[in-house]
Amino acid sequence: MSEKHAAIAMEATQPKPTAMVIGAQGFDGLRRHGEQTVDWAALCRLPPFQRFIETKRQNPMGIASDKFAVEVAHALCAEAGGPEALIAEYEAWHAATGMWPHETPYGRPR
């Protein structure tokens, strides 16, 4: 076997490093500098949060619940001057309903 083939065979057996990913992540228009960020996409996929949002605004056009929750959450945060009030209200609503006693407002088991 030639040196070239031996080098190729040796290279093929060595583990490759993890891929480097470069891309745009966008920005969070609801976050001010220094504030804790909220993963709105994850929160808006949770059925309890979707139900909370529907207590605030009705979904008139049958938009997918997670997409509707994102739109309404952004609007409610803008009206309230930030996400803190909406998050606090959601947490209180979640506790008061008692419908999900074994999970946190963020979908984690208690």
N, C-alpha and C positions, 0 to 999 in steps of 0.2 A: 504494500500500500504506500502510495506516495505521501510525502509530508503534507501536501495540500489536503488530501483526502483524510489523513489522520487528524489534522487540525479541525476539519469540518465535523468529523465524527465526535471529537472531543467536545466541540462547541455545542453540538446537538444534545449531549447528555447533561450539560450543566443547566441548572435552573435559571430561568430568565428573571430579571428584576421586574417588579411590578411596573405597570405602565404609568407614565406620567400623563395626567389629563389637564389640559388647559382649556378654559372656556368661560364664558360670561355667566355669572350667577344671578345677575339682575340686582335689584335693590329693593329694600323693604320700605315702602313709602309711609308705613305706620310707625316706624322706629326713629326716635330722636337719638342723637349722639349720647352714648353712655347708658341708654335704657336697655333692659333685658329684652331680647327679641322673642317674638311669639312665632311659632311655626304655624302660620295661618293655614297652609295647605293641609297639614296633618290634622289640625284642630277642626277644620271645616269638613273633613271626611268622617268625623265621629257622629254617629246618630244622635247622642244627647245634645251636642252643639247644634246640629241641624234642627232638632226639635225646638231648642231654645230660640234660634233665629226665627223659626216660623211662628213663635209666640209674639215676635216683634213685628214681623211683616209677612203677609201672605204671599205665596208664590203664585202669581196670577197666570203665568204663561206655561207652567209645567216644566220650568228649567230644572235640570239635574240638581238634586238637593245640595251636593257639595259646591257646585258652581254658584248656586243661589246664595248659599251661606257665605261664600267669599265676597260676593258683591254687597250683600247686606251688611256684613261685618265691617267692610271698608267704609261704607256709608255711615254706619252707626259710630264708628271710631272718629270719623271726621266731624260728625255732629257733636260728639261729646268732647272733642279736643284731644283725643288720644285713646289708646287701647286700654289703659288701666281701668277706667270705669266700666267698660264693657266686660272685661275679664272678671272683675270683681262681681258684677251683676250675674254673669254666667255661673260662677262658682257658688254664689248664694242660691241661685235658682236650682242648680244641680243638687245641692244639699237639701233644699226644701221639698223637691219633688219626691225624693226617696225612691225613685224608679230604678236607680242603678246603685244599690247599696254596697256592692262588692267591687266597685271601681271608682277611681278618682275622676274628677271632671276631665282629665286628659287621657282617659282610657286605660290607665294602669290599674292592675289589681291592688286592692287594699290589703 
